[in-house]
Amino acid sequence: MTSSNPIHNIFWFRRDLRTEDNHALFQALHSGLPVKPIFIFDRQILDKLDNPKDRRVLFIHLALNRIKKQLQSLGSDLWVFYGNAGEIWESLLNSGNIRSVFTNKDYEPYALKRDNEISVLCKTKGVSFLQFKDQVIFECSEVVKDDGTPYTVYTPYSKRWKSQFKPEMLNPFPSESLTEFYLKDKALPLPTLEEMGFDHFDFEFPAITPDKDIIKAYEHQRDIPSVRGTTRMSVHLRFGTISIRKLAKTAMQLSEKYLNELIWREFYMQILWHFPRVVNESFKTKYDRIEWRNNPEEFDRWCKGETGYPIVDAGMRELLSTGFMHNRVRMIVASFLTKHLLIDWRWGEAWFARHLLDFELASNNGGWQWAAGSGVDAAPYFRVFNPHLQTLKFDPDALYIKHWIPEWNSLQYARPVVEHEVARKRCLEVYQKAVGPNSRI
Ligand SMILES: Cc1cc2nc3c(=O)[nH]c(=O)nc-3n(C[C@H](O)[C@H](O)[C@H](O)COP(=O)(O)OP(=O)(O)OC[C@H]3O[C@@H](n4cnc5c(N)ncnc54)[C@H](O)[C@@H]3O)c2cc1C
């Protein structure tokens, strides 16, 4: 596979699918040896996806095609593999002419385990495995309290984040300026979606450049789901098609409110890093005593957007039809599932994980546990969103609702799955039984 290549270094793309301002790629291109860029479609991840029209896989495929074309225009290429990451590394390393592997850090539990195994494998073959910080401004334990313990409340975390921030942290790593150091060779074409068990379908690759006017007006428009008031950068941050340094720089120039949202992202990432148990259990463990109703028919109605609560149904239909849902509506539907229907937040989290194009473990888990009241810095359990009042406030002319529910206000539209006041009282009783009165713990 690689035996004809001279001694070289490998750069492994993962959630950093861009050639510009890419930290580990920059370090690799500086290393003095030709750099062979690779990507692995990891079957351990792909085999768990049961939807042949999974938007994430198509997104990655398109992003890789873009990179491949860029590299081919430089006389190099992108080597893309499909299989078990461990086995692919075994065969790559057996070629014997690799000096070092460069990659950007990934902090999710599965990735940490995989990278640990690959780094051990590299060591046994005498190859160094080098990792760099790229997808965040502050990682792991870089922003902690004076006593070294992690923050579990957002506001003090964000204050500390800002006080530790230095402008040079946004200096780019101009990997795009080192083009002559790529390995000059030709790779096979990308494996097709069909070869990997997925289908092609119409999909418009989302614009990568954030709209500056949206960021300027962000503070006033971000909560209105019927307008394009948020930047839709989440998918690009998820897959690294945009650099966080570039986006944070724009945020700092244009909107503190927007910067605060980028800090929420890092807040949840460091929570997952310090408390990986949140993947399976409530951060506040008392909340795992809640006696969820977990009614499958009601869950099904929620999934399909047929609860009879228009703002909830509009959001769930937006998700199914586009892979996106507005943040305000994510909060409303998550609260509705956990509090009105008393369905375990893990069910909703899994549904989002399956359908969101921007699915990101730390933010999704953080958002769900926030809504259920069980997470760090969460909504107190006795605050039960009233979907009707939320609609009056954020979609007063029902523009968002009408867009997603054509049969709204007709006899065809679903009857409410539960009456609001009944659901609110039931929720308070069940939560109180599990966590005690007025508990914030
Ligand atoms: C129940 C629930 C589940 C969520 N699941 C995800 C998820 O899987 N992936 C994901 O990226 N975000 C998730 N979020 C956070 C938020 O809803 C999305 O980041 C946001 O809607 C993406 O749209 P945008 O890029 O237009 O955001 P903008 O408003 O333009 O914000 C810019 C960026 O800031 C970050 N951000 C904004 N709000 C939040 C937040 N509340 N928490 C963390 N980061 C934030 C995102 O990276 C976002 O792209 C979830 C929120 C909730 C309530």
The ligand as an SDF file (V2000), in Angstrom:
LIG
                    3D

 53 58  0  0  0  0  0  0  0  0999 V2000
  -31.2830   19.6420   24.0540 C   0  0  0  0  0  0  0  0  0  0  0  0
  -30.1330   20.3210   23.3130 C   0  0  0  0  0  0  0  0  0  0  0  0
  -29.2950   19.5630   22.5110 C   0  0  0  0  0  0  0  0  0  0  0  0
  -28.2270   20.1670   21.8210 C   0  0  0  0  0  0  0  0  0  0  0  0
  -27.4100   19.3820   21.0350 N   0  0  0  0  0  0  0  0  0  0  0  0
  -26.3600   19.9550   20.4090 C   0  0  0  0  0  0  0  0  0  0  0  0
  -25.4910   19.1690   19.6060 C   0  0  0  0  0  0  0  0  0  0  0  0
  -25.6390   17.9450   19.4710 O   0  0  0  0  0  0  0  0  0  0  0  0
  -24.4680   19.8020   18.9610 N   0  0  0  0  0  0  0  0  0  0  0  0
  -24.2750   21.1500   19.0860 C   0  0  0  0  0  0  0  0  0  0  0  0
  -23.3320   21.6700   18.4680 O   0  0  0  0  0  0  0  0  0  0  0  0
  -25.0610   21.9060   19.8600 N   0  0  0  0  0  0  0  0  0  0  0  0
  -26.1000   21.3590   20.5130 C   0  0  0  0  0  0  0  0  0  0  0  0
  -26.9240   22.1420   21.2760 N   0  0  0  0  0  0  0  0  0  0  0  0
  -26.5960   23.5810   21.4590 C   0  0  0  0  0  0  0  0  0  0  0  0
  -27.2480   24.5360   20.4460 C   0  0  0  0  0  0  0  0  0  0  0  0
  -28.6080   24.2760   20.3310 O   0  0  0  0  0  0  0  0  0  0  0  0
  -26.6010   24.4600   19.0580 C   0  0  0  0  0  0  0  0  0  0  0  0
  -25.2030   24.5610   19.1660 O   0  0  0  0  0  0  0  0  0  0  0  0
  -27.0920   25.5770   18.1600 C   0  0  0  0  0  0  0  0  0  0  0  0
  -28.4920   25.5200   18.0280 O   0  0  0  0  0  0  0  0  0  0  0  0
  -26.4390   25.4360   16.7840 C   0  0  0  0  0  0  0  0  0  0  0  0
  -26.9080   26.4240   15.9210 O   0  0  0  0  0  0  0  0  0  0  0  0
  -25.9770   27.6060   15.4340 P   0  0  0  0  0  0  0  0  0  0  0  0
  -24.6620   27.0870   14.9590 O   0  0  0  0  0  0  0  0  0  0  0  0
  -26.7990   28.4160   14.4850 O   0  0  0  0  0  0  0  0  0  0  0  0
  -25.7500   28.3740   16.8000 O   0  0  0  0  0  0  0  0  0  0  0  0
  -25.3170   29.8740   17.1220 P   0  0  0  0  0  0  0  0  0  0  0  0
  -26.3900   30.4390   17.9710 O   0  0  0  0  0  0  0  0  0  0  0  0
  -24.9430   30.6270   15.8890 O   0  0  0  0  0  0  0  0  0  0  0  0
  -24.0670   29.6650   18.0770 O   0  0  0  0  0  0  0  0  0  0  0  0
  -22.7240   29.5970   17.6110 C   0  0  0  0  0  0  0  0  0  0  0  0
  -22.0550   28.3810   18.1570 C   0  0  0  0  0  0  0  0  0  0  0  0
  -21.9860   28.4240   19.5730 O   0  0  0  0  0  0  0  0  0  0  0  0
  -22.1330   27.0980   20.0960 C   0  0  0  0  0  0  0  0  0  0  0  0
  -23.3460   27.0400   20.9200 N   0  0  0  0  0  0  0  0  0  0  0  0
  -24.4520   27.8050   20.8090 C   0  0  0  0  0  0  0  0  0  0  0  0
  -25.3360   27.4870   21.7750 N   0  0  0  0  0  0  0  0  0  0  0  0
  -24.7780   26.5050   22.5010 C   0  0  0  0  0  0  0  0  0  0  0  0
  -25.1900   25.7380   23.6300 C   0  0  0  0  0  0  0  0  0  0  0  0
  -26.3810   25.9550   24.2320 N   0  0  0  0  0  0  0  0  0  0  0  0
  -24.3680   24.7900   24.1040 N   0  0  0  0  0  0  0  0  0  0  0  0
  -23.1770   24.5690   23.5290 C   0  0  0  0  0  0  0  0  0  0  0  0
  -22.7090   25.2560   22.4600 N   0  0  0  0  0  0  0  0  0  0  0  0
  -23.5080   26.2070   21.9610 C   0  0  0  0  0  0  0  0  0  0  0  0
  -22.2970   26.1730   18.9090 C   0  0  0  0  0  0  0  0  0  0  0  0
  -21.0300   25.6480   18.6010 O   0  0  0  0  0  0  0  0  0  0  0  0
  -22.7900   27.1110   17.8340 C   0  0  0  0  0  0  0  0  0  0  0  0
  -22.4790   26.6840   16.5280 O   0  0  0  0  0  0  0  0  0  0  0  0
  -27.9990   21.5570   21.9670 C   0  0  0  0  0  0  0  0  0  0  0  0
  -28.8640   22.3130   22.7820 C   0  0  0  0  0  0  0  0  0  0  0  0
  -29.9220   21.7070   23.4450 C   0  0  0  0  0  0  0  0  0  0  0  0
  -30.8310   22.5460   24.2980 C   0  0  0  0  0  0  0  0  0  0  0  0
  1  2  1  0
  2  3  1  0
  2 52  2  0
  3  4  2  0
  4  5  1  0
  4 50  1  0
  5  6  2  0
  6  7  1  0
  6 13  1  0
  7  8  2  0
  7  9  1  0
  9 10  1  0
 10 11  2  0
 10 12  1  0
 12 13  2  0
 13 14  1  0
 14 15  1  0
 14 50  1  0
 15 16  1  0
 16 17  1  0
 16 18  1  0
 18 19  1  0
 18 20  1  0
 20 21  1  0
 20 22  1  0
 22 23  1  0
 23 24  1  0
 24 25  2  0
 24 26  1  0
 24 27  1  0
 27 28  1  0
 28 29  2  0
 28 30  1  0
 28 31  1  0
 31 32  1  0
 32 33  1  0
 33 34  1  0
 33 48  1  0
 34 35  1  0
 35 36  1  0
 35 46  1  0
 36 37  1  0
 36 45  1  0
 37 38  2  0
 38 39  1  0
 39 40  1  0
 39 45  2  0
 40 41  1  0
 40 42  2  0
 42 43  1  0
 43 44  2  0
 44 45  1  0
 46 47  1  0
 46 48  1  0
 48 49  1  0
 50 51  2  0
 51 52  1  0
 52 53  1  0
M  END
$$$$
